[in-house]
Amino acid sequence: MWDELPISTLVGLAAAAVTVGIGLGFLTKSKARTTLVVVWTALPFLLSLAANVFTVLDTRVFDAATFFGFTAVFGLLLTPPWALLILLPFNLVRRWREIEAGIDYRIGS
């Protein structure tokens, strides 16, 4: 049972990222949609930063190398695949909606 837990958790997170990316693609173009896309894409970095802040508050010890190292490593390792899982479906749905509406920015019509 414990061997399947990490894989099923990762699959669940990937499915959630793709689902949210698709959902964001159906929103109309606005500043709110842009903000949601940026925040959701940066979520792994923001969560690692929050984990560091709560660890410092809990232990009352600040170690700069550990703090920034943990944030940098997890930000660099987790943000690119997470962004791909979000932005690829988002852009596919957004482009599909543009094609359906007859909007083609590449040829200027």
Jmol script that loads the backbone (N, CA, C; Angstrom):
load data "model"
ATOM      1  N   MET A   1       0.814  -1.186   0.000  1.00  0.00           N
ATOM      2  CA  MET A   1       0.000   0.000   0.000  1.00  0.00           C
ATOM      3  C   MET A   1       0.866   1.262   0.000  1.00  0.00           C
ATOM      4  N   TRP A   2       1.927   1.318   0.821  1.00  0.00           N
ATOM      5  CA  TRP A   2       2.744   2.519   0.908  1.00  0.00           C
ATOM      6  C   TRP A   2       3.591   2.728  -0.338  1.00  0.00           C
ATOM      7  N   ASP A   3       3.857   1.674  -1.080  1.00  0.00           N
ATOM      8  CA  ASP A   3       4.646   1.834  -2.301  1.00  0.00           C
ATOM      9  C   ASP A   3       3.889   2.605  -3.370  1.00  0.00           C
ATOM     10  N   GLU A   4       2.574   2.486  -3.387  1.00  0.00           N
ATOM     11  CA  GLU A   4       1.783   3.151  -4.410  1.00  0.00           C
ATOM     12  C   GLU A   4       1.385   4.573  -4.014  1.00  0.00           C
ATOM     13  N   LEU A   5       1.547   4.932  -2.766  1.00  0.00           N
ATOM     14  CA  LEU A   5       1.106   6.244  -2.300  1.00  0.00           C
ATOM     15  C   LEU A   5       1.796   7.401  -3.013  1.00  0.00           C
ATOM     16  N   PRO A   6       3.122   7.446  -3.119  1.00  0.00           N
ATOM     17  CA  PRO A   6       3.740   8.599  -3.787  1.00  0.00           C
ATOM     18  C   PRO A   6       3.352   8.720  -5.256  1.00  0.00           C
ATOM     19  N   ILE A   7       3.257   7.595  -5.957  1.00  0.00           N
ATOM     20  CA  ILE A   7       2.899   7.642  -7.375  1.00  0.00           C
ATOM     21  C   ILE A   7       1.457   8.100  -7.544  1.00  0.00           C
ATOM     22  N   SER A   8       0.566   7.583  -6.731  1.00  0.00           N
ATOM     23  CA  SER A   8      -0.829   8.010  -6.851  1.00  0.00           C
ATOM     24  C   SER A   8      -0.981   9.478  -6.457  1.00  0.00           C
ATOM     25  N   THR A   9      -0.197   9.940  -5.513  1.00  0.00           N
ATOM     26  CA  THR A   9      -0.242  11.353  -5.141  1.00  0.00           C
ATOM     27  C   THR A   9       0.260  12.225  -6.286  1.00  0.00           C
ATOM     28  N   LEU A  10       1.359  11.827  -6.916  1.00  0.00           N
ATOM     29  CA  LEU A  10       1.888  12.590  -8.040  1.00  0.00           C
ATOM     30  C   LEU A  10       0.928  12.598  -9.220  1.00  0.00           C
ATOM     31  N   VAL A  11       0.296  11.465  -9.476  1.00  0.00           N
ATOM     32  CA  VAL A  11      -0.685  11.395 -10.563  1.00  0.00           C
ATOM     33  C   VAL A  11      -1.874  12.297 -10.252  1.00  0.00           C
ATOM     34  N   GLY A  12      -2.308  12.299  -9.008  1.00  0.00           N
ATOM     35  CA  GLY A  12      -3.410  13.176  -8.610  1.00  0.00           C
ATOM     36  C   GLY A  12      -3.061  14.643  -8.755  1.00  0.00           C
ATOM     37  N   LEU A  13      -1.839  15.019  -8.349  1.00  0.00           N
ATOM     38  CA  LEU A  13      -1.403  16.409  -8.505  1.00  0.00           C
ATOM     39  C   LEU A  13      -1.276  16.795  -9.973  1.00  0.00           C
ATOM     40  N   ALA A  14      -0.759  15.884 -10.788  1.00  0.00           N
ATOM     41  CA  ALA A  14      -0.648  16.166 -12.222  1.00  0.00           C
ATOM     42  C   ALA A  14      -2.026  16.324 -12.852  1.00  0.00           C
ATOM     43  N   ALA A  15      -2.963  15.472 -12.469  1.00  0.00           N
ATOM     44  CA  ALA A  15      -4.330  15.580 -12.999  1.00  0.00           C
ATOM     45  C   ALA A  15      -4.977  16.892 -12.560  1.00  0.00           C
ATOM     46  N   ALA A  16      -4.727  17.294 -11.324  1.00  0.00           N
ATOM     47  CA  ALA A  16      -5.279  18.570 -10.841  1.00  0.00           C
ATOM     48  C   ALA A  16      -4.664  19.738 -11.611  1.00  0.00           C
ATOM     49  N   ALA A  17      -3.367  19.695 -11.871  1.00  0.00           N
ATOM     50  CA  ALA A  17      -2.714  20.778 -12.610  1.00  0.00           C
ATOM     51  C   ALA A  17      -3.265  20.887 -14.024  1.00  0.00           C
ATOM     52  N   VAL A  18      -3.441  19.752 -14.695  1.00  0.00           N
ATOM     53  CA  VAL A  18      -3.981  19.762 -16.052  1.00  0.00           C
ATOM     54  C   VAL A  18      -5.424  20.248 -16.053  1.00  0.00           C
ATOM     55  N   THR A  19      -6.215  19.796 -15.090  1.00  0.00           N
ATOM     56  CA  THR A  19      -7.615  20.210 -15.004  1.00  0.00           C
ATOM     57  C   THR A  19      -7.733  21.711 -14.762  1.00  0.00           C
ATOM     58  N   VAL A  20      -6.931  22.238 -13.858  1.00  0.00           N
ATOM     59  CA  VAL A  20      -6.961  23.682 -13.600  1.00  0.00           C
ATOM     60  C   VAL A  20      -6.471  24.452 -14.826  1.00  0.00           C
ATOM     61  N   GLY A  21      -5.454  23.939 -15.500  1.00  0.00           N
ATOM     62  CA  GLY A  21      -4.976  24.591 -16.725  1.00  0.00           C
ATOM     63  C   GLY A  21      -6.047  24.651 -17.795  1.00  0.00           C
ATOM     64  N   ILE A  22      -6.791  23.569 -17.948  1.00  0.00           N
ATOM     65  CA  ILE A  22      -7.897  23.558 -18.910  1.00  0.00           C
ATOM     66  C   ILE A  22      -8.970  24.551 -18.489  1.00  0.00           C
ATOM     67  N   GLY A  23      -9.303  24.546 -17.209  1.00  0.00           N
ATOM     68  CA  GLY A  23     -10.317  25.471 -16.708  1.00  0.00           C
ATOM     69  C   GLY A  23      -9.924  26.922 -16.892  1.00  0.00           C
ATOM     70  N   LEU A  24      -8.651  27.240 -16.664  1.00  0.00           N
ATOM     71  CA  LEU A  24      -8.189  28.609 -16.863  1.00  0.00           C
ATOM     72  C   LEU A  24      -8.236  29.003 -18.334  1.00  0.00           C
ATOM     73  N   GLY A  25      -8.089  28.034 -19.221  1.00  0.00           N
ATOM     74  CA  GLY A  25      -8.165  28.324 -20.648  1.00  0.00           C
ATOM     75  C   GLY A  25      -9.549  28.741 -21.088  1.00  0.00           C
ATOM     76  N   PHE A  26     -10.577  28.355 -20.348  1.00  0.00           N
ATOM     77  CA  PHE A  26     -11.941  28.722 -20.703  1.00  0.00           C
ATOM     78  C   PHE A  26     -12.359  30.084 -20.153  1.00  0.00           C
ATOM     79  N   LEU A  27     -11.535  30.687 -19.297  1.00  0.00           N
ATOM     80  CA  LEU A  27     -11.862  32.013 -18.790  1.00  0.00           C
ATOM     81  C   LEU A  27     -11.615  33.062 -19.873  1.00  0.00           C
ATOM     82  N   THR A  28     -12.385  34.144 -19.826  1.00  0.00           N
ATOM     83  CA  THR A  28     -12.172  35.218 -20.795  1.00  0.00           C
ATOM     84  C   THR A  28     -10.890  35.966 -20.454  1.00  0.00           C
ATOM     85  N   LYS A  29     -10.339  36.625 -21.469  1.00  0.00           N
ATOM     86  CA  LYS A  29      -9.078  37.334 -21.284  1.00  0.00           C
ATOM     87  C   LYS A  29      -9.300  38.519 -20.347  1.00  0.00           C
ATOM     88  N   SER A  30      -8.579  38.495 -19.234  1.00  0.00           N
ATOM     89  CA  SER A  30      -8.688  39.574 -18.258  1.00  0.00           C
ATOM     90  C   SER A  30      -7.449  39.570 -17.377  1.00  0.00           C
ATOM     91  N   LYS A  31      -7.342  40.596 -16.552  1.00  0.00           N
ATOM     92  CA  LYS A  31      -6.225  40.656 -15.612  1.00  0.00           C
ATOM     93  C   LYS A  31      -6.363  39.580 -14.543  1.00  0.00           C
ATOM     94  N   ALA A  32      -7.597  39.251 -14.196  1.00  0.00           N
ATOM     95  CA  ALA A  32      -7.823  38.203 -13.194  1.00  0.00           C
ATOM     96  C   ALA A  32      -7.325  36.858 -13.706  1.00  0.00           C
ATOM     97  N   ARG A  33      -7.589  36.549 -14.978  1.00  0.00           N
ATOM     98  CA  ARG A  33      -7.113  35.281 -15.542  1.00  0.00           C
ATOM     99  C   ARG A  33      -5.596  35.250 -15.562  1.00  0.00           C
ATOM    100  N   THR A  34      -4.972  36.355 -15.942  1.00  0.00           N
ATOM    101  CA  THR A  34      -3.514  36.428 -15.961  1.00  0.00           C
ATOM    102  C   THR A  34      -2.944  36.214 -14.562  1.00  0.00           C
ATOM    103  N   THR A  35      -3.560  36.837 -13.575  1.00  0.00           N
ATOM    104  CA  THR A  35      -3.107  36.679 -12.196  1.00  0.00           C
ATOM    105  C   THR A  35      -3.254  35.237 -11.733  1.00  0.00           C
ATOM    106  N   LEU A  36      -4.389  34.624 -12.042  1.00  0.00           N
ATOM    107  CA  LEU A  36      -4.602  33.224 -11.659  1.00  0.00           C
ATOM    108  C   LEU A  36      -3.579  32.299 -12.314  1.00  0.00           C
ATOM    109  N   VAL A  37      -3.282  32.528 -13.580  1.00  0.00           N
ATOM    110  CA  VAL A  37      -2.310  31.685 -14.283  1.00  0.00           C
ATOM    111  C   VAL A  37      -0.923  31.846 -13.672  1.00  0.00           C
ATOM    112  N   VAL A  38      -0.527  33.069 -13.387  1.00  0.00           N
ATOM    113  CA  VAL A  38       0.808  33.310 -12.819  1.00  0.00           C
ATOM    114  C   VAL A  38       0.927  32.698 -11.423  1.00  0.00           C
ATOM    115  N   VAL A  39      -0.078  32.912 -10.591  1.00  0.00           N
ATOM    116  CA  VAL A  39      -0.020  32.380  -9.223  1.00  0.00           C
ATOM    117  C   VAL A  39      -0.055  30.855  -9.232  1.00  0.00           C
ATOM    118  N   TRP A  40      -0.926  30.259 -10.039  1.00  0.00           N
ATOM    119  CA  TRP A  40      -1.027  28.801 -10.080  1.00  0.00           C
ATOM    120  C   TRP A  40       0.245  28.183 -10.648  1.00  0.00           C
ATOM    121  N   THR A  41       0.876  28.850 -11.606  1.00  0.00           N
ATOM    122  CA  THR A  41       2.116  28.334 -12.176  1.00  0.00           C
ATOM    123  C   THR A  41       3.264  28.425 -11.178  1.00  0.00           C
ATOM    124  N   ALA A  42       3.287  29.471 -10.363  1.00  0.00           N
ATOM    125  CA  ALA A  42       4.355  29.658  -9.384  1.00  0.00           C
ATOM    126  C   ALA A  42       4.087  28.946  -8.065  1.00  0.00           C
ATOM    127  N   LEU A  43       3.050  28.146  -7.995  1.00  0.00           N
ATOM    128  CA  LEU A  43       2.651  27.514  -6.741  1.00  0.00           C
ATOM    129  C   LEU A  43       3.749  26.672  -6.081  1.00  0.00           C
ATOM    130  N   PRO A  44       4.523  25.837  -6.789  1.00  0.00           N
ATOM    131  CA  PRO A  44       5.583  25.077  -6.097  1.00  0.00           C
ATOM    132  C   PRO A  44       6.611  25.980  -5.419  1.00  0.00           C
ATOM    133  N   PHE A  45       6.994  27.049  -6.088  1.00  0.00           N
ATOM    134  CA  PHE A  45       7.938  27.992  -5.483  1.00  0.00           C
ATOM    135  C   PHE A  45       7.328  28.668  -4.264  1.00  0.00           C
ATOM    136  N   LEU A  46       6.081  29.094  -4.373  1.00  0.00           N
ATOM    137  CA  LEU A  46       5.421  29.765  -3.250  1.00  0.00           C
ATOM    138  C   LEU A  46       5.236  28.822  -2.066  1.00  0.00           C
ATOM    139  N   LEU A  47       4.913  27.561  -2.333  1.00  0.00           N
ATOM    140  CA  LEU A  47       4.752  26.596  -1.244  1.00  0.00           C
ATOM    141  C   LEU A  47       6.078  26.284  -0.555  1.00  0.00           C
ATOM    142  N   SER A  48       7.163  26.173  -1.317  1.00  0.00           N
ATOM    143  CA  SER A  48       8.463  25.925  -0.687  1.00  0.00           C
ATOM    144  C   SER A  48       8.901  27.138   0.125  1.00  0.00           C
ATOM    145  N   LEU A  49       8.600  28.320  -0.362  1.00  0.00           N
ATOM    146  CA  LEU A  49       8.912  29.526   0.407  1.00  0.00           C
ATOM    147  C   LEU A  49       8.096  29.585   1.695  1.00  0.00           C
ATOM    148  N   ALA A  50       6.818  29.245   1.610  1.00  0.00           N
ATOM    149  CA  ALA A  50       5.977  29.232   2.809  1.00  0.00           C
ATOM    150  C   ALA A  50       6.450  28.177   3.803  1.00  0.00           C
ATOM    151  N   ALA A  51       6.859  27.002   3.317  1.00  0.00           N
ATOM    152  CA  ALA A  51       7.371  25.964   4.218  1.00  0.00           C
ATOM    153  C   ALA A  51       8.614  26.445   4.950  1.00  0.00           C
ATOM    154  N   ASN A  52       9.474  27.165   4.247  1.00  0.00           N
ATOM    155  CA  ASN A  52      10.674  27.721   4.885  1.00  0.00           C
ATOM    156  C   ASN A  52      10.321  28.751   5.939  1.00  0.00           C
ATOM    157  N   VAL A  53       9.399  29.634   5.621  1.00  0.00           N
ATOM    158  CA  VAL A  53       9.013  30.676   6.578  1.00  0.00           C
ATOM    159  C   VAL A  53       8.408  30.047   7.827  1.00  0.00           C
ATOM    160  N   PHE A  54       7.528  29.064   7.658  1.00  0.00           N
ATOM    161  CA  PHE A  54       6.918  28.418   8.822  1.00  0.00           C
ATOM    162  C   PHE A  54       7.943  27.622   9.634  1.00  0.00           C
ATOM    163  N   THR A  55       8.945  27.057   8.972  1.00  0.00           N
ATOM    164  CA  THR A  55      10.007  26.353   9.696  1.00  0.00           C
ATOM    165  C   THR A  55      10.822  27.328  10.531  1.00  0.00           C
ATOM    166  N   VAL A  56      11.137  28.468   9.965  1.00  0.00           N
ATOM    167  CA  VAL A  56      11.889  29.487  10.712  1.00  0.00           C
ATOM    168  C   VAL A  56      11.056  29.986  11.887  1.00  0.00           C
ATOM    169  N   LEU A  57       9.773  30.223  11.677  1.00  0.00           N
ATOM    170  CA  LEU A  57       8.920  30.685  12.776  1.00  0.00           C
ATOM    171  C   LEU A  57       8.769  29.628  13.864  1.00  0.00           C
ATOM    172  N   ASP A  58       8.750  28.364  13.461  1.00  0.00           N
ATOM    173  CA  ASP A  58       8.577  27.290  14.429  1.00  0.00           C
ATOM    174  C   ASP A  58       9.847  27.052  15.248  1.00  0.00           C
ATOM    175  N   THR A  59      10.982  27.028  14.589  1.00  0.00           N
ATOM    176  CA  THR A  59      12.235  26.734  15.293  1.00  0.00           C
ATOM    177  C   THR A  59      12.915  27.983  15.837  1.00  0.00           C
ATOM    178  N   ARG A  60      12.530  29.148  15.366  1.00  0.00           N
ATOM    179  CA  ARG A  60      13.118  30.429  15.741  1.00  0.00           C
ATOM    180  C   ARG A  60      14.621  30.475  15.445  1.00  0.00           C
ATOM    181  N   VAL A  61      15.026  29.732  14.408  1.00  0.00           N
ATOM    182  CA  VAL A  61      16.412  29.727  13.955  1.00  0.00           C
ATOM    183  C   VAL A  61      16.410  29.980  12.460  1.00  0.00           C
ATOM    184  N   PHE A  62      17.159  30.985  12.032  1.00  0.00           N
ATOM    185  CA  PHE A  62      17.243  31.310  10.609  1.00  0.00           C
ATOM    186  C   PHE A  62      18.623  30.938  10.097  1.00  0.00           C
ATOM    187  N   ASP A  63      18.661  30.007   9.171  1.00  0.00           N
ATOM    188  CA  ASP A  63      19.893  29.617   8.512  1.00  0.00           C
ATOM    189  C   ASP A  63      19.740  29.984   7.039  1.00  0.00           C
ATOM    190  N   ALA A  64      20.422  31.025   6.612  1.00  0.00           N
ATOM    191  CA  ALA A  64      20.230  31.575   5.273  1.00  0.00           C
ATOM    192  C   ALA A  64      20.548  30.551   4.186  1.00  0.00           C
ATOM    193  N   ALA A  65      21.601  29.778   4.370  1.00  0.00           N
ATOM    194  CA  ALA A  65      21.981  28.802   3.340  1.00  0.00           C
ATOM    195  C   ALA A  65      20.900  27.748   3.166  1.00  0.00           C
ATOM    196  N   THR A  66      20.365  27.260   4.260  1.00  0.00           N
ATOM    197  CA  THR A  66      19.301  26.262   4.171  1.00  0.00           C
ATOM    198  C   THR A  66      18.021  26.873   3.621  1.00  0.00           C
ATOM    199  N   PHE A  67      17.683  28.055   4.099  1.00  0.00           N
ATOM    200  CA  PHE A  67      16.453  28.716   3.676  1.00  0.00           C
ATOM    201  C   PHE A  67      16.441  28.945   2.167  1.00  0.00           C
ATOM    202  N   PHE A  68      17.466  29.636   1.663  1.00  0.00           N
ATOM    203  CA  PHE A  68      17.495  29.958   0.245  1.00  0.00           C
ATOM    204  C   PHE A  68      17.846  28.745  -0.608  1.00  0.00           C
ATOM    205  N   GLY A  69      18.643  27.835  -0.075  1.00  0.00           N
ATOM    206  CA  GLY A  69      18.964  26.616  -0.814  1.00  0.00           C
ATOM    207  C   GLY A  69      17.751  25.740  -1.024  1.00  0.00           C
ATOM    208  N   PHE A  70      16.970  25.528   0.031  1.00  0.00           N
ATOM    209  CA  PHE A  70      15.752  24.719  -0.074  1.00  0.00           C
ATOM    210  C   PHE A  70      14.773  25.343  -1.058  1.00  0.00           C
ATOM    211  N   THR A  71      14.594  26.651  -0.950  1.00  0.00           N
ATOM    212  CA  THR A  71      13.673  27.342  -1.857  1.00  0.00           C
ATOM    213  C   THR A  71      14.163  27.260  -3.296  1.00  0.00           C
ATOM    214  N   ALA A  72      15.441  27.479  -3.512  1.00  0.00           N
ATOM    215  CA  ALA A  72      15.978  27.450  -4.873  1.00  0.00           C
ATOM    216  C   ALA A  72      15.892  26.058  -5.478  1.00  0.00           C
ATOM    217  N   VAL A  73      16.278  25.036  -4.706  1.00  0.00           N
ATOM    218  CA  VAL A  73      16.266  23.672  -5.247  1.00  0.00           C
ATOM    219  C   VAL A  73      14.851  23.239  -5.582  1.00  0.00           C
ATOM    220  N   PHE A  74      13.926  23.409  -4.659  1.00  0.00           N
ATOM    221  CA  PHE A  74      12.570  22.974  -4.940  1.00  0.00           C
ATOM    222  C   PHE A  74      11.894  23.856  -5.984  1.00  0.00           C
ATOM    223  N   GLY A  75      12.231  25.135  -5.994  1.00  0.00           N
ATOM    224  CA  GLY A  75      11.693  26.005  -7.031  1.00  0.00           C
ATOM    225  C   GLY A  75      12.184  25.605  -8.411  1.00  0.00           C
ATOM    226  N   LEU A  76      13.473  25.313  -8.527  1.00  0.00           N
ATOM    227  CA  LEU A  76      14.039  24.928  -9.818  1.00  0.00           C
ATOM    228  C   LEU A  76      13.615  23.528 -10.257  1.00  0.00           C
ATOM    229  N   LEU A  77      13.429  22.630  -9.302  1.00  0.00           N
ATOM    230  CA  LEU A  77      13.069  21.259  -9.668  1.00  0.00           C
ATOM    231  C   LEU A  77      11.581  21.082  -9.955  1.00  0.00           C
ATOM    232  N   LEU A  78      10.742  21.762  -9.221  1.00  0.00           N
ATOM    233  CA  LEU A  78       9.301  21.511  -9.332  1.00  0.00           C
ATOM    234  C   LEU A  78       8.555  22.482 -10.224  1.00  0.00           C
ATOM    235  N   THR A  79       9.035  23.704 -10.358  1.00  0.00           N
ATOM    236  CA  THR A  79       8.284  24.691 -11.124  1.00  0.00           C
ATOM    237  C   THR A  79       8.222  24.369 -12.621  1.00  0.00           C
ATOM    238  N   PRO A  80       9.308  23.970 -13.303  1.00  0.00           N
ATOM    239  CA  PRO A  80       9.188  23.705 -14.746  1.00  0.00           C
ATOM    240  C   PRO A  80       8.196  22.594 -15.115  1.00  0.00           C
ATOM    241  N   PRO A  81       8.218  21.405 -14.471  1.00  0.00           N
ATOM    242  CA  PRO A  81       7.213  20.414 -14.866  1.00  0.00           C
ATOM    243  C   PRO A  81       5.798  20.845 -14.482  1.00  0.00           C
ATOM    244  N   TRP A  82       5.656  21.506 -13.353  1.00  0.00           N
ATOM    245  CA  TRP A  82       4.341  21.997 -12.932  1.00  0.00           C
ATOM    246  C   TRP A  82       3.829  23.028 -13.942  1.00  0.00           C
ATOM    247  N   ALA A  83       4.707  23.945 -14.380  1.00  0.00           N
ATOM    248  CA  ALA A  83       4.310  24.956 -15.362  1.00  0.00           C
ATOM    249  C   ALA A  83       3.921  24.311 -16.683  1.00  0.00           C
ATOM    250  N   LEU A  84       4.644  23.274 -17.083  1.00  0.00           N
ATOM    251  CA  LEU A  84       4.296  22.575 -18.325  1.00  0.00           C
ATOM    252  C   LEU A  84       2.916  21.929 -18.218  1.00  0.00           C
ATOM    253  N   LEU A  85       2.642  21.314 -17.069  1.00  0.00           N
ATOM    254  CA  LEU A  85       1.340  20.676 -16.882  1.00  0.00           C
ATOM    255  C   LEU A  85       0.198  21.686 -16.872  1.00  0.00           C
ATOM    256  N   ILE A  86       0.472  22.921 -16.539  1.00  0.00           N
ATOM    257  CA  ILE A  86      -0.564  23.944 -16.490  1.00  0.00           C
ATOM    258  C   ILE A  86      -0.654  24.714 -17.803  1.00  0.00           C
ATOM    259  N   LEU A  87       0.482  25.161 -18.305  1.00  0.00           N
ATOM    260  CA  LEU A  87       0.469  26.070 -19.443  1.00  0.00           C
ATOM    261  C   LEU A  87       0.178  25.375 -20.772  1.00  0.00           C
ATOM    262  N   LEU A  88       0.561  24.124 -20.929  1.00  0.00           N
ATOM    263  CA  LEU A  88       0.262  23.435 -22.190  1.00  0.00           C
ATOM    264  C   LEU A  88      -1.243  23.275 -22.408  1.00  0.00           C
ATOM    265  N   PRO A  89      -2.004  22.705 -21.455  1.00  0.00           N
ATOM    266  CA  PRO A  89      -3.456  22.630 -21.673  1.00  0.00           C
ATOM    267  C   PRO A  89      -4.110  24.010 -21.746  1.00  0.00           C
ATOM    268  N   PHE A  90      -3.605  24.959 -20.947  1.00  0.00           N
ATOM    269  CA  PHE A  90      -4.155  26.316 -20.974  1.00  0.00           C
ATOM    270  C   PHE A  90      -4.020  26.913 -22.376  1.00  0.00           C
ATOM    271  N   ASN A  91      -2.825  26.825 -22.954  1.00  0.00           N
ATOM    272  CA  ASN A  91      -2.609  27.400 -24.282  1.00  0.00           C
ATOM    273  C   ASN A  91      -3.360  26.642 -25.369  1.00  0.00           C
ATOM    274  N   LEU A  92      -3.476  25.335 -25.234  1.00  0.00           N
ATOM    275  CA  LEU A  92      -4.245  24.569 -26.223  1.00  0.00           C
ATOM    276  C   LEU A  92      -5.719  24.970 -26.212  1.00  0.00           C
ATOM    277  N   VAL A  93      -6.303  25.073 -25.033  1.00  0.00           N
ATOM    278  CA  VAL A  93      -7.713  25.460 -24.935  1.00  0.00           C
ATOM    279  C   VAL A  93      -7.909  26.898 -25.379  1.00  0.00           C
ATOM    280  N   ARG A  94      -7.000  27.787 -24.976  1.00  0.00           N
ATOM    281  CA  ARG A  94      -7.101  29.197 -25.377  1.00  0.00           C
ATOM    282  C   ARG A  94      -7.012  29.336 -26.890  1.00  0.00           C
ATOM    283  N   ARG A  95      -6.078  28.627 -27.503  1.00  0.00           N
ATOM    284  CA  ARG A  95      -5.930  28.692 -28.969  1.00  0.00           C
ATOM    285  C   ARG A  95      -7.132  28.072 -29.666  1.00  0.00           C
ATOM    286  N   TRP A  96      -7.659  26.977 -29.132  1.00  0.00           N
ATOM    287  CA  TRP A  96      -8.846  26.348 -29.714  1.00  0.00           C
ATOM    288  C   TRP A  96     -10.029  27.309 -29.677  1.00  0.00           C
ATOM    289  N   ARG A  97     -10.192  28.025 -28.562  1.00  0.00           N
ATOM    290  CA  ARG A  97     -11.281  28.997 -28.455  1.00  0.00           C
ATOM    291  C   ARG A  97     -11.096  30.145 -29.446  1.00  0.00           C
ATOM    292  N   GLU A  98      -9.857  30.573 -29.662  1.00  0.00           N
ATOM    293  CA  GLU A  98      -9.594  31.622 -30.643  1.00  0.00           C
ATOM    294  C   GLU A  98      -9.927  31.152 -32.049  1.00  0.00           C
ATOM    295  N   ILE A  99      -9.572  29.917 -32.364  1.00  0.00           N
ATOM    296  CA  ILE A  99      -9.877  29.367 -33.692  1.00  0.00           C
ATOM    297  C   ILE A  99     -11.381  29.254 -33.885  1.00  0.00           C
ATOM    298  N   GLU A 100     -12.078  28.789 -32.861  1.00  0.00           N
ATOM    299  CA  GLU A 100     -13.544  28.681 -32.947  1.00  0.00           C
ATOM    300  C   GLU A 100     -14.211  30.042 -33.121  1.00  0.00           C
ATOM    301  N   ALA A 101     -13.629  31.069 -32.527  1.00  0.00           N
ATOM    302  CA  ALA A 101     -14.194  32.420 -32.638  1.00  0.00           C
ATOM    303  C   ALA A 101     -13.753  33.122 -33.916  1.00  0.00           C
ATOM    304  N   GLY A 102     -12.860  32.509 -34.667  1.00  0.00           N
ATOM    305  CA  GLY A 102     -12.383  33.107 -35.910  1.00  0.00           C
ATOM    306  C   GLY A 102     -11.304  34.149 -35.705  1.00  0.00           C
ATOM    307  N   ILE A 103     -10.638  34.106 -34.578  1.00  0.00           N
ATOM    308  CA  ILE A 103      -9.560  35.061 -34.290  1.00  0.00           C
ATOM    309  C   ILE A 103      -8.233  34.392 -34.609  1.00  0.00           C
ATOM    310  N   ASP A 104      -7.457  35.039 -35.455  1.00  0.00           N
ATOM    311  CA  ASP A 104      -6.134  34.517 -35.766  1.00  0.00           C
ATOM    312  C   ASP A 104      -5.135  35.657 -35.675  1.00  0.00           C
ATOM    313  N   TYR A 105      -4.438  35.739 -34.562  1.00  0.00           N
ATOM    314  CA  TYR A 105      -3.501  36.831 -34.329  1.00  0.00           C
ATOM    315  C   TYR A 105      -2.253  36.727 -35.211  1.00  0.00           C
ATOM    316  N   ARG A 106      -2.009  35.545 -35.732  1.00  0.00           N
ATOM    317  CA  ARG A 106      -0.798  35.369 -36.512  1.00  0.00           C
ATOM    318  C   ARG A 106      -0.909  36.023 -37.896  1.00  0.00           C
ATOM    319  N   ILE A 107      -2.123  36.107 -38.455  1.00  0.00           N
ATOM    320  CA  ILE A 107      -2.271  36.728 -39.773  1.00  0.00           C
ATOM    321  C   ILE A 107      -2.960  38.088 -39.683  1.00  0.00           C
ATOM    322  N   GLY A 108      -3.311  38.514 -38.495  1.00  0.00           N
ATOM    323  CA  GLY A 108      -3.857  39.842 -38.305  1.00  0.00           C
ATOM    324  C   GLY A 108      -5.343  39.993 -38.560  1.00  0.00           C
ATOM    325  N   SER A 109      -6.087  38.886 -38.533  1.00  0.00           N
ATOM    326  CA  SER A 109      -7.545  39.010 -38.752  1.00  0.00           C
ATOM    327  C   SER A 109      -8.315  38.732 -37.503  1.00  0.00           C
TER     328      SER A 109
END
end "model"
wireframe off; spacefill off
backbone 0.3
color backbone group
